[in-house]
Amino acid sequence: MTSLEPKAESRSDEAEGPDGGWGWVLVGALFVSTSLVFGLMRSLGIFFVEFVQYFEESAQAISWISSTGLAAQQFFSPLGAALCNAYDARVVVMTGGCLAGLGLVLASQATCLVHLYLTMGVISGLGWGLVFTPMVATVMANFKRRRTLALGLAFSSIGLSSFAFNPLFQLLVEVYAWRGALLILGGLSLNIVPCGALIRPKRRSKAPAKVDSESKLSCAAALHRVSSYLELSLLCERPYVTYTMAITLLNVGYFVPYFHLVAHSRQAGFSEYQAAFVMSAAGATDIFGRIVSGWFSDLGHFRLIHLLSLWTTLAGVFIMLLPVSSLYGSYYALVVISLLYGFCSGALTSVVFAAVPLVVGVERMMGALGLLQLIESGAGLLGTPLSGLLKDITGNYIASFIVAGSFLILGTLTMATLPHYFSCTDPPPPQRRSLDNKNKALHSEMEQMNSLPSDTNHRGAEWSER
């Protein structure tokens, strides 16, 4: 009995995370892979003008390339989580890196927009979906006390790579044209493969329950297995559904300033360079906010869900103030509000993912992240068109930013309905339901039922002998 206790303690420590060691190597891997996913996606606008001129298509048709890639990345995130639950995160991430690079390499040979939709959009988007969620879940599983700081440091690569990739991609287009630039980016994306190779393989139990051939091949058993890999049972749990609804509402207005802040600044009468500086300033404080938020959250003075509510509310208020600050032509007021918005938007990003294990537990974190991205993807695609519609109706961006900010505040109000929200301490994280035990009990019952005829025949033979 004494030999079993250290094993149980070591397993619990492994589930909670060692807070260091190899985990920091994985943070570096997430830093690189995130920059090659979202940093690259943010910088693909460099190719926008090249595609319009070469294919002679409308701007709307060209815009669907990046939109398809973003939607595919979030749509295939549950698939990446399910494959990691079924097999191993290491193989899934390395496969995603190959697909991301392959899509860009094939895009360099495109002869029409449909080819770009399929290559840069679907193939690369599938690869990005297989990379991001498994890498984030792997890093979070290796940390407990410094989990938010680890994510903040890794996600800071998005802003840093955006600054670095824009001039780099412009140089590549000028030197090698857009085909050669996409070919180089495809090779650059293959660096995700060694990042995935740094993930240590999972240890699996070697004593699976014996199942008869009929139940193993049945449709119900297959659907049950797929459901367990996707963690679809989370959709029936109130805390997870509430948290997902809150993040979805937040996502409606979160991306609006990234698309319309520069256009609003130009409409307010500021020059092109002044408008570009506003967005650059917000991006700089976004990086700073991610790191500071991660460090402050891990101090443990406040609950993560309360800090997420604070940053979300402040970000929503500052989004509402963005058009108000420029009503009287005050450029400095617009810059200050943009700096504050960038800090709060970056700060909440680090906490959004770190709070997921507190809602669902560490064991179901992979599937929870995949489903969360799938559900919030629709909100992200809805927010920008809604903002553009309000601009077309009103003629300015005042209503667009006010509505966008109100969605963030509405997300905070939704978060307040979580169980134990007003408690000063975190409730114990939920544990995975013992699905394996239920399956074993079900299989044993089926075996007993199948053994009944043989038992009756055996008893009949005994009575005949007597």
C-alpha positions, 0 to 999 in steps of 0.5 A: 500500500505504501508503494502506491501512494508515491505513484498516485502523487506523481500522477497528480503532480504530472496532471497539474503541471511541473511549472518549469523545466521542459515546459519552458521549452514548449513555451518557446515552441508555442512562441515560434508556432504561434508567430507562424500561424497568427503572425503570418495570417495578420501579415498576408495583407501584403499580398492583397494588392498583388492578388488584385492586380494579377487576377483582376478580381474585386477586393471582396473576392480577394478578401475571402482568401484570408477569411477562409483561412481564419475560418478553417483554422477555427473550424478544424480546431475540434478535429485537432483536439480529437486527434490529440485525444485519440493519438498524440499531440506530437504527431498532430502538430507535426502533421499540421506544420506540414499541411500549413507549409504545403498549402502555401507552396501550392498557392505559389502555383495558383492560376485562379482564385479558387486555387488560393481558396483551396490552398491558402484557405482550406489546406493551410487553414487545416494545418493551422487548426491542427497546430494551435489548439494542441500546442496551447493545451500542451503548454497549459498542461505543463504549468499550474502556478505560472500558466498565465505568464507562460501563455502571455509570453508565448502569445506576445509573438503574435504582435512581435511577428506582425511588426517583423513580417510586414516589412519582410514580406514586402521585401520578398514580394519586391525581390521574388514576386508574389509566387516566390514569396509564397514559396519561401513562406511555405518553407518558413512554415515548415519550422512548425514541424520541429516545434511539434517534435519537442512535445513529449509523447503521452504515456498511455495505459496498457490495460484496455477493457476487453470488448466483444466484436459486436459492440466494438463494431457497432455504430453506437460504440463508434459514435460514443468514442468520437463523442468522447474524443471531441468532449461533446459532453461539455456542451451539456454542462452549464459552466462550460456553456456559460463561459463559451457564450461569454467568450463568443459575445466578447469575440463579436466586438474584439476584432472590430478595431483591428479592421476599422480603427485605421479607416475611422482615423482617416475619416476623422481627418488624420493623415495616413501615417497618423492613422497607421501609428494609432494601430501600431501603438495599440499593437505595441501595448497589446504585447505589453498587456499580454506579458503584464497580465500573465505575470500579475494573474499568476501572483494569485491575488485575484481569481482569473475569472474576475481579472478576465471580467475586469480586462474585458469590461475595460476593453469594451469601454475603451472601444466605445471611447475610440470614436468619442476621442476623435470627435473634436479632432484631438489626435493625442486623445485618440492615441491615448485611448488606443494605447489603453485599448491595446493593453486591455485587449492583450491582457484579456487574451492571456487569461481567456485560455488560462481560465479554461482548466478552472471551468472544465478541469485539466484532463478535458482542456484539449477538447474544451479549447477546440470546441471553444474556438469552433463556436467563437469562430462564427462570432468573429466572422459576424462582428466585422460585417456588422460593424461595416453595415452600421457604418454604411447606415450611419455614415461614420464609425461611432455606432460601430464602435459603441455596438462592438464595445457593448458586446464585450460588456455583455460578455462580462455580464454573461460571465457573472452568471457562472457558478461561484462567480462571486466567491473569493476563491476558485472552486475545485476543478471538475473531474472527468467523469469515469467513462472508462468505468462506465464502459467496463460496466456496460461491457461486463453486463453485455458479456453476462447477457451473452453468457446466459444461453451457454449457462442455461445449456450447461444447466440443461445438460446437467439435468439430462445427465441426472 
